[in-house]
Amino acid sequence: ELLIQKDLKELMKGKSVIVIAHRLSTIQDADEIIVLKQGRIIERGTQEELMKQRGDYYNLYTGKVELS
């Protein structure tokens, strides 16, 4: 998995890419993360910004809620 993520990171350099992921480790280095809930954008920002907000992304990342 780490090798695939490394290769993808290299392929995506200098490009606009939309990544849909269930594993937060896949998107943590993204320039912008968009969090959807029931089809609506509820949060957006970098990993650092979302962690500071302590919203749904923070709760998912820290394991405080379960994905359904």
N, C-alpha and C positions, 0 to 999 in steps of 0.2 A: 504494500500500500504506500509506504514512504517513497519507494522508487517511482511509482506512478505519479504521485503528487509532485515530486521533483521534476519529472519529465513534463508534466502538464504546465507547471510554473514557467518552465523554459519556453514551451510552445506559445504561451499566452503573452509573453513579453511584448510590449508595444502594441497590443491589440485590445479591442473592446470585446469582452467575453461575458456571457451570462452563464453562471453556474448555479444549478439547483442541487442542493446537497442536504443530506440528512446528518452527516457528520460535520460538526462545527469546525473540526480541525481542517477540513477541506477549504473553508472560506475565511479562516481567521486572518489571512494576509491580504484579503481583497481590499481594493481602494474604497469600495462602498459595499456595505451589507444591507440588504433590504429584508425586513422581517414582515411576513404576512400572517394574518390571522383571519380566518373565515373569508379569505379572498381580498382582504383590505390591507394596505400598508399601515403598520402600526408603529414601526421604528425604522430608522435608516441612519447609517453612519459607518465609521470605521470600527474595528474591533475595540479599540481604546475608548471611542466615544460611547459606544453601546454599553460597555462595561461600566462606565461612569454614570450612565443614566439609571442603572439598576432596575431596568424594566424586564420585559419578557425574555429578551436575548440573554441578559445577565442570569436570569433564573434558569434558563435552559443550559447555559454554559456551566453554571455552578451546580447543576443537578438538583435544583430546588423544585422543579416540576417535571412531570413525565410527558413524553410525546404521546399523543393519541392518534 
